[in-house]
Each structure stands twice: as C-alpha cells, then as structure tokens.
Amino acid sequence: MVVAMDQRSNVNGDSGARKEEGFDPSEQPPFKIGDIRAAIPKHCWVKSPLRSMSYVARDIFAVAALAMAAVYFDSWFLWPLYWVAQGTLFWAIFVLGHDCGHGSFSDIPLLNSVVGHILHSFILVPYHGWRISHRTHHQNHGHVENDESWVPLPEKLYKNLPHSTRMLRYTVPLPMLAYPIYLWHRSPGKEGSHFNPYSSLFAPSERKLIATSTTCWSIMLATLVYLSFLVGPVTVLKVYGVPYIIFVMWLDAVTYLHHHGHDEKLPWYRGKEWSYLRGGLTTIDRDYGIFNNIHHDIGTHVIHHLFPQIPHYHLVDATRAAKHVLGRYYRVPKTSGAIPIHLVESLVASIKKDHYVSDTGDIVFYETDPDLYVYASDKSKIN
C-alpha cells in the first residue's frame, strides 16, 4: 500500500528513502506487536540464572587469562593482539551487564543488580545510571526528541553547533570515542549526567540507586589509581587502559550501527506518528562474523529492542520465528566473513552523510550537510 499524499506531506528528508517499489519503511506496519510476540516460541522467554552465570564465568576467565598471559610474556609484538582481544572481551562483559539491566539475565532482581554492578563497574560504567537511561532509549526508540542513544539532531540545533563540534561528531574515528563523554554530559541538546543522583535523567526515587552505582564506579577508578602507584602507570595503561579504549570503540560502533547505516534510509518519528512498534522496527540486525558468539549475539537487535526481556541466548531463535510476521520490515543483515570489515564501510558512509533531521514533520529522514567538510578557508574561496 502506497502512503497517501496527505500523509506524505508530513514527511521530511525522505529523498531516496524507498528503494523497493511498493514498500515504504515509514508506513504503518500491517501487524501489531502482539502478533510478533505470539510467533516467538515459549522457550525463548525462559531465563536461566545458571546459564547466564556460565557466560559471566566464561568471560571473566578469558579476561583474567589474557591479562596474565600478556603480563607474563610482556612482548611488544603481542601487546597489540592483547589489546584488541581484551577490549573485545570488555565489550562482551558490558553486554552481560546490559542483560542484567534489562532483567533478561534472570528473574532475580538482586542477582541482576549485584552481577550488573560488578561487571559494569569493572569497565567504568555506572550500572544504574546507564541502566535507567538505556531503559529510556528502549521506551522511546526511533523518537527524534525522546530517544536517548545516538539521537538525530534537529536541523536548528545542528546548525547552531560550532563547526568544530560538528566536525568532532562526524569525523571518524572521533565519534567512536564518545561514550565516556556521553556518560558525563549526554548528547548535544540534552542535559544531565549518569553519575549525578540529582540529574534530570532520574526520578527522585532513583537517587539512592545512582549514588550506589557512582560509588562503585569510584571504587574501581580508585583501584586503578592505586595499581598505577603499585605497578606503574604504564603497566596499567597496557593491561587495562588500551583495552578500555577498544571497548569504547566497540560500544560506540555497535550501538551506532544498530540504528544507522542501512543501505535504505530509515525513518525517525515524532508526535502522533511515533509508536513503540514503529520505533522498534527502525532498528537493524547486524552480522559480526566470529564476534557474534563472543559478544553474546548483540547484533540480533530488532527482537531485542521490541522484547528486551528475552535472554541473549534465545534471540536468534526468536528472530527466526518472528521473521514471517515482520516481512520486509525486517532487514536481513549482510552476511559477514570471519571479520565484519563490511560494517566499517557502512559506519563511515553513514557518519559522513547522516547529519541532521528536519525541525518539522512527524516522519523524518536524515539529511546531509554539504558544507560540513568544507573548511573555512575553502568557504572563503567559494564566496
């Protein structure tokens, strides 16, 4: 069904959005979220604390073994290999803490909280602060103003940013280092900190939770400082600091690619056009090759966004069962080789062209700033 002209008048920036004849990704889907839920097998909803803990044990063992091996051999030939491997495992640990935050780790809130704090504090993430803002992201996915993660900038806000800020945000690899800054300051146009119990991110009833997580984060930071005096800052940098940077790059790249970079332009919504289902259907599954198992199938993202209570080890089965309901609203990910090199191209291309959305319209698509990468000197020559 083609969208009627009066509906299309409320759409902005959609040039080239519909590549498949007869299909508009911004059109109301012909199914309800209950139809998707009904297609997912019952076993996919079952959470096993024992199975979840086995993944924690696996990842902690791997992290410890890698660190001990790196320190033992202390070879500059091996350090770069260690950094990549350990940073990837830090990212895997984040994903398990992420499951704790969603309650998909287990049905035991205390277990989720304790494990989540241990895992996330280890990689300098304030567990409750992040958990609550991430909940906001899921509840408002695909909404221009209310979403929380990698939200598009409205045109007016974008054009009011200093050119240097825009360049930092849209020049690879700088956006892939943004996560620590986001934790402290959120995104442009939003205020608050994940560490401050009185931040606008949180309700008054959540302040004690935020204080607890910030305290745990501070203990981890103090531990790293102590270890720097004990064994030397260079050793801490090699064993922990560089892998932490690799972890941040994994996190920023993966979370970006789950909402950007598809070959076909995908819509963002506001006002009456937004719904939980339509917003969730703008997410994208990705194939990460050999990393799929390592980072707990986080690339199976559409069903996760719609039903975050499903454990990660059931997401593949749930997605397979739901595909026939989703139809063309499910975008089959490109098959990856062992290393997902193809995603680097998607990431870079998107950052170079997906800059802002219109200030008006309840269905909007990313637009490109043609002058972003034109330096001031070049602009003066043009003028």
N, C-alpha and C positions, 0 to 999 in steps of 0.2 A: 504494500500500500504506500503510495507516494504522499508525503506530507502536504496538506492543503496550503494554498498561498497565504491565507491569513495566519497560519501557524508559522510559516517560513519568515514572515515579516518580523517575528520576534527572535530571529536567529542572526547572529553577527559573526563575521570572520570565518564563514564556512566554505570559502572558495576551495574547491578541490577536496571537500570532505567526503564525498560519496563516490568511491571508485567503482563499487559494484552496482551495476544497473539494477534498479528496483529495490535497493536496500539503503536505508538511511539509519546510521548508528544512533542518531539522536531521536528517532521515532519511538513512541511508546511501545514497549515490548508486548507481544500478544499473550504473554503468560504472567502469572503472579509469583511472588516469592514462595508461596505455599506449594506451587506446582514443582518448583525446584527442590524444595525440602522433601516432598513426597517421593521424589525419584531417587533420593540418596538412601542406600541400604542402612538398616538399623545398626549394623555393627560399626558403621563409620562414626556414630555418635558416642561410642563407648570409650571412656578414658581409663587407662590402666596406669596407676601410680608406679607400679613396678617397672613397666615398660618405659615410662617416661624417665624414671631414675636411672635405668640402664643406659640411656643416651647421655645423661649427665656424667655417669661414671666413665663412659667411653671417652667423652670429650676431655674431661679433667685428666684422665690417664694420658691421653695423647699430648695435651698441653705440657704436663709435667715431664713426660719422656722427651719431648722435643727440647725443652729448656735445659734439661740435664745433659743431653747429648751435645747441644750447642756449646754449653759452658765447658764440657769435658774436652771437646776437640778444639774449640777456640780457633777456628780456621777462617781466614777472610774469604776463602773460596766457598765455604759452607754457610757463612752468615747470611748472604742474600737469599739462599734457598730456605734457611730457617725463618727469615723474616716473612717471606711470602706464606710459608706453610703455617707458621704460628699466628700470623694475622688472620688467615682464613679460619683457623680454629677459634680465635677470639670471636669472630663473626658467628660461628656456629654456636658458641656459648651464648651470645646475645640472643639468637633465635630461640634457644631453650628458655631463657629468661622471659622473652616475648610471649612464649606459650604460657608461662606462669601468670603473666599479666592478664592474659585473656581468660584464664581459668580452664584452658584446654589441656593443661599439664595434668590436672587431677581435679576431683570434686572436693578436695580437702583444702579450704582456704588457707589454713595455717601452713600447710606444706608448700602451697604455691608461693606464699609470702616469704617464707624462710629461704627456699631454694632460689626464688627470684632475686632476693636481696644479695645472697651470696654470689650468684652468677653475675648480676649486673654491677654490683659494687666492684667486683674484680676487674671489670673493664671500664670503670669510671662512668657508669651510667646510674643516675639516681632513680631507683626502681619505681617507687610510687609516682614521682614526678613525671617520669616518662610514661608509665602505665596509664595515668589519667589523661595526659594529652593525647596518647595514642588511642585511647577509647573515644576521645572527641573526634579524632581522624576517622575512625570506623563509622561512627554515628553520623558523620557528615561528609563521607567520601563523595568526591565529584562536585561539591558545592563551592562556588568561587569564593564566597566570603567566609563560610563557616568551617571549611576543611582545615586541617592543621598541618598536613605533611606535603611539602613541595607544591604549595598552592600557587595558582597563576596570579600574576599581579594585574590588577585593573589598569587600563591604559594611563589614566591620570596619575596614579601612584607611581607607575613605572617611569613616566616622563618627568616626574618631579624628583626622581633619584639623581644624585650626582653621576656624571658619566663614569667616574672611577668605580662607583658602587655597581653600576650595571656591568662594567667590564669584569669585575670580580665575580659577579654572579653568573656570567655567561661566557667565561673563558675557561676551557678545560686545561688543567685538571682542578682549578681552584674550587669549583662547586663541590668537588668530591672530598673536600676537607672541611665542609661547612658544619658538620654535626655538632662538634663541641660549642661552636658559636651559637647554633640554634638552641642548645640546652640552656645557655645563659641568657640569650636575648630573643629567641624565637625568630620568626621570619619578618621581612620588611612589611610594615603596616600593622604588625601585631605587637603587643606589649606583654611583658611578663617573663619570669624565669622559672625553670624547672626546679630550682633549688630553694626558692623563697616561699615559705608557707603562706604568705600573705599575697602571693601573686594572683592576678585575675584569672589565671588558669584554674584555680582551685576554689572549691566551696569551703566555707568556714569549718565544716565538719571534717574536712580532709587535711587540716593543717598539721595535726599530730603525725599523720602518715608521712607528710612531706618532710617534717623535721626528722623523723626516723631515718628516712632514705638519705637525706642530706648528711646526717651524722655518719651513716655507713660509708657514704662516698668520701667523707672527710677522713675517716679512719684509713681507708685504702690509700688515699693520697699521702697521708702522714707516714704510712708504711713504706711507700715508695721513696719518700724523702729520707726516712731512716736508713733504708737499704742503700741509698746513694752515699750516705756517710760511711756505712759499714763496708761495702764492697766497691764503692766508687761510682760516680755518676755515669761514666762511660759504659760500665758493665750493665747498669740498669737501663741505659738507653738501648744497648744492643739486645738485651734479653726481653725487655718489656716495651720500651718507648717506640721503637720502629714497628714492631708488630701491632702496637696500638694504632699507629697511623695507617697501616694496611687495613686494619679492621674498620677504621672510619671510612676509608675509601670504598671498601666492600659495602658498608651500610648505606652510604650516600648513593652509590651507583645502583644497587639493587632496588632501594626504595624509589629512586627516580624512575627507573625503567619499568616499574610496576604501574606507573601512571602516565608515562610519556614514551615517545619514541616509536609508536606504531607507524607502519607504512601509511595507514589511512588515518586522517585526522579524526580525533575522537572528541566528543562534546564535553563541556563543563556546564553546570546548571546553576541557576539561582531562582529565587521566588517560587512561583507556583509550578514551574516545570521540574523542580527537583523532587526526587523521591529516593528513599533508601535503595530501592531496587535499581532505578536508572543510574544513580551514582555508582553503585557497586559494579554495574555492567561496563563501566568505563575503565576498570582495572584490566591488567594484561598479564597473562601467564608467560613465563619465560623458561627456556631450557638452558641450564647451566652446565650441561655435559657431566663430567666427572664430579662436579661440585654439588649436584642435586642431592645426593645422599649425604655428603659431608655437611651441608648446611640445612639439612632436615626438610627438604622439598619446599623451601620457602618460595620457590619460583611458581608453585602451583597456587596462584594467588587469587583468582576470581572467586572460587568457592570459599577460600579462607576469608575474603573480605565480606562476603554475604553471611557466612556462618562461622565466625571466629572461634566458636566453642568446639569445633571439630579438631581433634588432635592432628598434629602434622603427619603422623604415620598413617592416617586414613584419607588424606587429602587427594591422593592420586586416584584411589578407588571412588571417592565421592565425585570427583570431577568427571571421571569416565562414565559414571552412571547418570550425571546431570547433563551431559553434552547434548543429548537429543532434545531436551527441553529448551536449552539455551539457543540452539540453532546458530544462526550467523551472528548472534550477539556474543558468542564465544569465539575468540580469535585464536585459532590453533597456533601455538608458538613454532617458530622456525626450529627445525631440528639442529642441534648443536653437534659439533665434533667434540672430542675429548675436552678441549679448551674452548670456551664460548667467545672466540675472537669476534664473531659477527655482532655481538652486542656492543662492542666498543664503537663500531661504526654507527649503530643506532643511537647510542648515547651522545656521541659528538654531534651527529647531524641534528638531533633534537635540540640540544643546548644552543646550537648556532641559529636555529630558526623559530623556536617556541619561546617567545619573549613576553608577551602580554595578551590579555583578552580585552574586549570592548567593555567600556563602562556601562553600556546599555544592552538590553536584551536578556532574556531568561535562558536562552541556549546560546552559548558562545564557543568559539574555537580559537586556538592560539593564532596569533598574528606575529609577523616578523618586523623588527625594526631594521630597515635597510641601512641606517646610518650608524648602527651600533659599533661596527668595527672600522669606521672611518675616523681617523684621528683628527684632532683639532686642526693641525697644520694642513691636512688634506682637505678639510672642510673649507678652510680659508682660500685654498687654491680654487675650489669649485665655485665659491662665491665670488 
